[in-house]
Amino acid sequence: MNSKLHLVGFIALALGPGVNAEGIDHAAHDSHVGSGANEPSIHSKGESHVYAEREFSLDLPGTVAFLTPYFGPVKESEWSPDWKPLFVHPLGGGQIAGAIFQTRSEWGLATWVLDRYEPEHGKVGYLIFIAGIGVTRYDITLTQSNPVSVRVRVWCSRTALNGAGAKYVAQFEQSFASQGPEWQQAIRSILPH
């Protein structure tokens, strides 16, 4: 089985029963992005879902190549002591594109895919699936502001997979932006002075 088919099968498994990938109407979805309105379902049962996206930026001392690894699944534990990913692939963990790991949250077991990891270009991306609840996407971009400072842009979207997942999106809308100062302070605290 080639790796793309394997990943598609894994994603379908992670999303859980009732997901009908052929039923996604991308044109209808894209026309409502960020509107907060109920949108056509990706479920075969006709349930509605909710979508939201947010972003924040922060500034850190250093270089893109030095700082980007801190946004990967292994080095994040250096600035976030509660971060404890359980790796599925590669065994033992690793910061490579295609890494798959799981975490526990108030919403249940989350399966993460590190779908983009380019430390030399300051790019990190994640897809996170919580069966029956929702899907989250992170795109993290680091840009050298000047020789000693980096601007970090964290963009995130969240989609509920059913009506019960609406709280999953509402909580995200209310609390996401407050993570920026928390991340900045936590990362700065572990950087060499």
C-alpha positions as CSV (number, residue, x, y, z in Angstrom):
1,M,0.0,0.0,0.0
2,N,1.5,3.3,-0.9
3,S,1.9,6.0,1.8
4,K,-0.8,8.3,0.5
5,L,-3.4,5.6,0.6
6,H,-2.2,4.5,4.0
7,L,-2.5,8.1,5.3
8,V,-6.0,8.5,3.8
9,G,-7.1,5.2,5.4
10,F,-5.6,6.3,8.7
11,I,-7.4,9.7,8.6
12,A,-10.8,8.0,7.8
13,L,-10.2,5.6,10.8
14,A,-9.3,8.6,13.0
15,L,-12.4,10.5,12.1
16,G,-14.6,7.6,13.1
17,P,-17.7,6.0,11.8
18,G,-20.2,8.0,9.7
19,V,-17.7,10.1,7.8
20,N,-18.5,10.2,4.1
21,A,-15.5,11.8,2.4
22,E,-17.2,11.6,-1.0
23,G,-20.1,13.8,0.4
24,I,-17.9,16.8,1.1
25,D,-19.0,19.8,-1.0
26,H,-15.8,22.0,-1.0
27,A,-17.4,24.8,-3.0
28,A,-20.3,25.2,-0.5
29,H,-17.9,24.9,2.5
30,D,-15.4,27.5,1.1
31,S,-18.2,30.0,0.6
32,H,-19.0,29.9,4.3
33,V,-15.6,29.9,5.9
34,G,-15.5,32.0,9.0
35,S,-19.2,32.8,8.8
36,G,-20.1,30.9,11.9
37,A,-23.2,29.7,10.2
38,N,-24.2,26.0,10.1
39,E,-22.9,24.5,7.0
40,P,-23.6,21.4,4.9
41,S,-22.6,18.2,6.8
42,I,-19.7,15.9,6.0
43,H,-21.7,13.2,7.7
44,S,-23.9,10.9,5.7
45,K,-26.6,11.5,8.3
46,G,-27.1,15.2,7.4
47,E,-25.9,16.7,10.7
48,S,-24.6,20.2,10.6
49,H,-21.1,21.3,11.6
50,V,-19.4,24.5,12.7
51,Y,-16.2,26.0,11.4
52,A,-14.0,28.8,12.8
53,E,-10.4,30.0,12.2
54,R,-8.2,32.3,14.4
55,E,-4.6,33.4,14.4
56,F,-2.1,35.1,16.7
57,S,1.5,36.3,16.3
58,L,4.4,36.5,18.7
59,D,8.0,37.6,18.6
60,L,10.9,35.6,19.9
61,P,14.7,36.2,20.0
62,G,16.7,34.0,17.7
63,T,16.7,32.6,14.2
64,V,14.2,30.7,12.2
65,A,16.3,27.6,12.0
66,F,16.9,27.6,15.8
67,L,13.3,28.3,16.9
68,T,11.2,26.2,14.5
69,P,12.0,22.9,16.2
70,Y,10.3,24.2,19.4
71,F,7.0,24.0,17.5
72,G,7.5,20.3,16.7
73,P,6.0,17.5,18.8
74,V,9.3,16.5,20.6
75,K,10.8,19.9,21.5
76,E,7.5,21.4,22.6
77,S,7.8,19.5,25.8
78,E,10.8,21.7,26.7
79,W,8.5,24.7,27.1
80,S,5.1,23.0,27.8
81,P,5.6,20.5,30.7
82,D,2.1,19.0,30.3
83,W,2.8,18.1,26.7
84,K,3.2,14.3,26.5
85,P,2.6,13.0,23.0
86,L,2.4,9.2,22.5
87,F,4.0,8.4,19.2
88,V,2.5,5.9,16.7
89,H,5.0,6.7,14.0
90,P,8.0,6.9,14.1
91,L,8.3,4.5,17.0
92,G,10.0,6.3,19.8
93,G,9.1,9.7,18.4
94,G,10.5,12.1,15.9
95,Q,10.1,15.5,14.4
96,I,9.6,14.5,10.8
97,A,6.8,15.2,8.3
98,G,4.4,12.3,8.6
99,A,4.9,11.7,12.3
100,I,1.7,10.5,14.0
101,F,1.0,10.7,17.7
102,Q,-1.8,10.9,20.2
103,T,-2.7,13.1,23.2
104,R,-5.5,13.2,25.7
105,S,-7.7,16.2,26.2
106,E,-11.0,17.1,27.7
107,W,-12.5,16.2,24.3
108,G,-11.0,12.7,24.2
109,L,-8.2,11.0,22.4
110,A,-6.7,13.3,19.8
111,T,-4.7,11.8,16.8
112,W,-2.2,14.3,15.4
113,V,-0.4,14.2,12.0
114,L,2.6,16.4,11.6
115,D,1.9,17.0,7.9
116,R,4.5,19.7,7.4
117,Y,7.9,20.1,9.0
118,E,10.4,22.4,7.3
119,P,12.7,23.8,10.1
120,E,15.0,25.5,7.5
121,H,12.0,27.4,6.1
122,G,10.1,28.0,9.3
123,K,7.1,25.9,8.5
124,V,5.2,23.5,10.8
125,G,1.7,22.1,10.2
126,Y,-0.6,19.7,12.1
127,L,-3.9,18.0,11.5
128,I,-5.7,16.9,14.6
129,F,-8.6,14.4,14.7
130,I,-10.9,13.7,17.6
131,A,-13.3,10.9,16.6
132,G,-16.9,12.1,16.7
133,I,-15.9,15.6,17.8
134,G,-13.9,17.6,15.3
135,V,-10.8,18.3,13.2
136,T,-8.3,21.0,13.9
137,R,-5.5,22.4,11.6
138,Y,-2.5,24.4,12.7
139,D,-0.2,26.2,10.3
140,I,2.8,27.8,12.0
141,T,5.1,30.1,10.1
142,L,8.3,31.7,11.4
143,T,9.9,34.6,9.6
144,Q,13.2,36.4,10.4
145,S,12.2,40.0,11.4
146,N,15.8,41.1,11.8
147,P,19.1,39.3,12.5
148,V,18.1,38.6,16.1
149,S,14.3,38.4,16.1
150,V,11.7,36.0,14.7
151,R,8.0,36.7,14.1
152,V,5.8,33.6,14.6
153,R,2.4,33.4,13.0
154,V,0.1,30.7,14.4
155,W,-3.1,30.1,12.3
156,C,-5.6,27.5,13.3
157,S,-9.0,26.3,12.1
158,R,-11.4,24.0,13.9
159,T,-14.4,22.2,12.5
160,A,-17.0,20.3,14.6
161,L,-18.1,17.0,13.1
162,N,-21.6,17.0,14.7
163,G,-23.9,19.2,16.8
164,A,-22.2,18.0,20.0
165,G,-18.9,19.3,18.7
166,A,-20.2,22.9,18.5
167,K,-18.8,23.4,22.0
168,Y,-15.4,22.3,20.7
169,V,-15.5,25.2,18.2
170,A,-17.0,27.7,20.6
171,Q,-14.3,27.1,23.2
172,F,-11.6,27.6,20.6
173,E,-13.2,30.9,19.4
174,Q,-13.1,32.2,22.9
175,S,-9.7,31.1,24.1
176,F,-7.4,30.7,21.2
177,A,-5.9,34.2,21.0
178,S,-5.0,34.1,24.7
179,Q,-2.5,31.3,23.9
180,G,-0.2,33.7,22.1
181,P,1.2,35.5,25.2
182,E,1.3,32.2,27.1
183,W,3.4,30.5,24.3
184,Q,5.6,33.5,24.0
185,Q,6.4,33.6,27.8
186,A,6.9,29.9,28.0
187,I,9.2,29.7,25.1
188,R,11.2,32.8,26.1
189,S,11.7,31.3,29.6
190,I,13.6,28.3,28.2
191,L,15.7,30.1,25.6
192,P,19.4,30.8,26.3
193,H,19.8,34.4,27.5
